[in-house]
Amino acid sequence: MVTILALLLSLTANISQGVVDSMNFRQAIQNLKGKMESARQTAITTNRTILVRLVKGKDELGNEIWNGVQIGHAEIITDPADDNYAPPVAGNFTPKFIPADPVERLPLGLAFHDSPEFSSLLSDLEGITHGTTTNEGGLTESYASFVFQPDGRCALTINEAWTLTVIKQEDLQASELPPDYVTLQLDPRTARTRIYRR
């Protein structure tokens, strides 16, 4: 009787964990898709270039992982009295990034796969810009960014498959995709996204 009860409890725990994992994946990819759609729509309605930053943060143990997304726009501040003014330096001038909202992190335990094969939006391919930024806590974080243009397209080459894959953090060291993952694919011509789930 005790053995049967233990077996049933074990099965229930496994099923419950599977449901939680599935919900986390669904939340992560829907939030990510929503951010992309919001960036595209904002670019069209405001007639300005909108930047999407994929941000490398830290997990609860202090390990660096790609786990954040933020949208905003670049602004050149020309008023020397403005607090954000920076004098332009020839050959080394970057417009000020004005975030539309704080960095949104993936649910705990999930991360973007950092392999260019599975997440080309984190790669060094043409159209992706890399840099560093200082977060709200004063820590320096790396980012990869790309832009949505006012005509509703992305400034990314059309001959690449632009993807961003979400996996469990525990699977980051695997050489192949794990059994559970979700991939968002971005079409640069239309800036529309598709979701592939395994």
C-alpha positions in Angstrom: 0.0 0.0 0.0 2.8 2.4 0.9 4.7 1.6 -2.3 1.6 2.2 -4.4 1.0 5.6 -2.6 4.6 6.6 -3.2 4.4 5.6 -6.8 1.2 7.7 -7.3 2.8 10.7 -5.6 5.9 10.4 -7.8 3.7 10.3 -10.9 1.7 13.3 -9.7 4.8 15.3 -9.1 6.2 14.5 -12.6 2.9 15.5 -14.2 2.7 18.7 -12.2 6.3 19.7 -13.1 5.5 19.0 -16.8 2.5 21.3 -16.6 4.5 24.1 -14.9 7.3 23.8 -17.6 4.7 23.9 -20.4 3.1 27.0 -18.9 6.5 28.7 -18.5 7.4 28.0 -22.1 4.0 29.3 -23.3 4.3 32.5 -21.2 7.9 33.1 -22.4 7.2 32.7 -26.1 3.9 34.7 -26.0 5.6 37.6 -24.1 8.4 37.5 -26.7 6.0 37.4 -29.6 4.1 40.3 -28.0 7.3 42.4 -27.7 8.2 41.8 -31.4 4.7 42.8 -32.5 4.7 45.8 -30.2 8.0 47.0 -31.6 6.8 46.6 -35.2 3.5 48.4 -34.5 5.3 51.2 -32.6 7.7 51.7 -35.6 4.8 52.0 -38.0 2.6 54.3 -35.9 5.4 56.6 -34.7 7.2 56.6 -38.0 10.6 56.0 -36.3 13.1 53.2 -36.0 12.5 51.0 -33.0 15.3 48.9 -31.4 14.9 45.5 -29.9 17.6 44.5 -27.4 18.1 40.9 -26.3 19.9 41.2 -23.0 22.3 38.9 -21.1 21.5 38.9 -17.4 22.3 36.8 -14.4 20.4 33.9 -12.9 19.8 33.4 -9.2 23.3 31.8 -8.9 25.1 34.7 -10.7 25.6 32.8 -14.0 25.4 34.9 -17.1 22.6 33.8 -19.4 20.6 35.4 -22.3 17.3 36.0 -20.6 15.9 39.5 -21.3 14.3 41.6 -23.9 13.7 45.3 -24.1 12.4 47.7 -26.8 13.1 51.4 -27.2 14.4 54.0 -29.7 17.6 55.9 -30.3 17.6 59.6 -29.7 20.3 62.2 -30.5 20.3 64.7 -27.7 21.6 68.1 -28.9 20.9 70.3 -25.9 24.0 70.6 -23.7 21.8 71.4 -20.7 20.1 68.0 -20.9 21.3 65.5 -18.3 21.6 62.8 -21.0 23.7 65.0 -23.3 27.0 63.6 -24.5 29.3 65.5 -26.8 29.7 63.8 -30.1 33.1 62.2 -30.8 34.1 61.6 -34.4 33.9 57.9 -35.3 32.7 56.8 -31.9 29.2 58.3 -31.4 26.2 56.2 -30.3 22.8 57.8 -29.9 21.2 57.6 -26.5 18.9 54.5 -26.1 15.5 55.5 -24.7 13.8 52.4 -23.4 10.0 52.1 -23.8 9.9 49.8 -20.7 12.2 47.9 -18.4 13.9 44.7 -19.4 11.5 41.8 -19.4 13.1 38.6 -18.2 12.2 35.0 -19.1 10.5 32.9 -16.4 12.9 31.4 -13.9 14.8 28.4 -15.3 14.5 29.4 -19.0 17.1 31.1 -21.2 17.7 31.9 -24.9 20.0 29.3 -26.5 23.1 31.2 -27.3 24.2 29.1 -30.3 24.0 31.1 -33.6 22.6 27.9 -35.1 19.5 28.0 -32.9 19.3 31.8 -32.1 20.7 33.8 -35.0 19.2 37.0 -33.5 22.1 36.7 -30.9 24.8 36.1 -33.6 27.3 38.4 -35.3 25.5 38.3 -38.6 24.8 41.5 -40.5 22.0 43.6 -39.0 22.8 42.5 -35.4 24.6 45.1 -33.2 26.3 44.1 -30.0 27.1 46.3 -27.0 26.9 46.8 -23.3 24.5 48.8 -21.1 24.1 49.6 -17.4 21.0 48.1 -15.8 18.9 49.6 -13.0 21.2 48.1 -10.4 24.3 49.7 -11.9 25.6 46.4 -13.4 26.9 46.2 -16.9 25.0 43.8 -19.2 25.7 42.7 -22.8 23.0 43.0 -25.5 22.4 42.1 -29.1 20.0 44.4 -30.9 18.2 44.8 -34.2 15.7 47.3 -35.5 12.2 47.5 -36.9 11.9 50.2 -39.5 9.0 52.7 -40.0 7.8 50.7 -43.0 7.1 47.7 -40.8 10.1 45.6 -41.9 13.3 44.6 -40.1 16.8 45.8 -41.0 18.0 42.3 -41.3 19.2 40.4 -44.4 16.4 38.4 -46.1 18.6 35.4 -46.9 18.9 34.3 -43.3 16.6 32.3 -41.0 16.2 34.7 -38.1 15.5 32.7 -34.9 15.5 32.9 -31.2 15.2 29.6 -29.2 14.0 29.3 -25.6 15.2 26.3 -23.6 15.5 25.2 -20.0 18.6 26.7 -18.5 19.8 23.3 -17.4 20.0 22.3 -21.1 22.3 25.2 -22.1 25.5 23.0 -22.2 23.9 20.3 -24.5 25.4 20.2 -28.0 21.9 19.5 -29.5 18.5 20.9 -28.9 16.8 19.3 -25.9 13.4 17.5 -26.1 11.7 20.7 -24.8 12.2 24.0 -26.6 10.4 26.8 -28.3 11.7 28.7 -31.3 10.5 32.1 -32.5 11.2 32.8 -36.2 11.2 36.4 -37.5 10.6 37.1 -41.2 12.6 40.3 -42.0 10.5 41.2 -45.0 7.3 41.4 -43.1 8.6 41.5 -39.5 6.0 38.9 -38.6 6.8 36.1 -36.2 6.1 32.4 -36.1 6.3 30.0 -33.2 7.7 26.5 -33.5 7.2 24.2 -30.4 8.6 20.8 -29.8 
